């Protein structure tokens, strides 16, 4: 069964450093998303991406965040200068967008900012 | 601002019995609802969805009921199996087809006791 792949599974970084979280969505999917879940809290929307541009973003997704689909297969989330409160599980998801369906999520990247 | 609420953080059910997970929402613009299941160290997995034009959708052991006037939905699992033990997230979208951003509830941890 096709799956969304995320790397790394765990990333530890120092506060102020840049991190790039990587995702390979399912190949025939058209819509791509990043969500995050801070420990003990709900899964929160960060950004959606369609047709090579951001279609919607949340207030969490400020200037420190960016997304890119550089080569038609990878979908990356960059945090320019990490803060302690960025520590969370980050989930990538994708969708065909052709019918009633739910996202296919990756297994997540646990980001720990120290 | 909790637009999607799951008021029961946990639920225990005997194997073979029915599990009923509840969800309430406040945003009347939501017109598409989904349930996801999440195991530890994995991303959420889509289970079942329902659009606002329906009041029931069934898929095998899983049935989702929607009561628009009460802004309430529920997921019924029958018969419950030990492998159903997971965290269940209710989610809602205000776009048809579910490709809009999705707002998640805080989750209900279901334990099915053998």
Interface residues (C-beta under 8 A of the other chain):
Chain A: X4 X6 X31 X33 X35 X41 X42 X43 X44 X45 X48 X50 X56 X58 X91 X93 X95 X97 X98 X99 X100 X101 X102 X103 X104 X105 X106 X107 X108
Chain B: X32 X34 X36 X41 X42 X43 X44 X45 X46 X47 X49 X51 X89 X91 X97 X98 X99 X100 X101 X102 X103 X104 X105 X106 X107
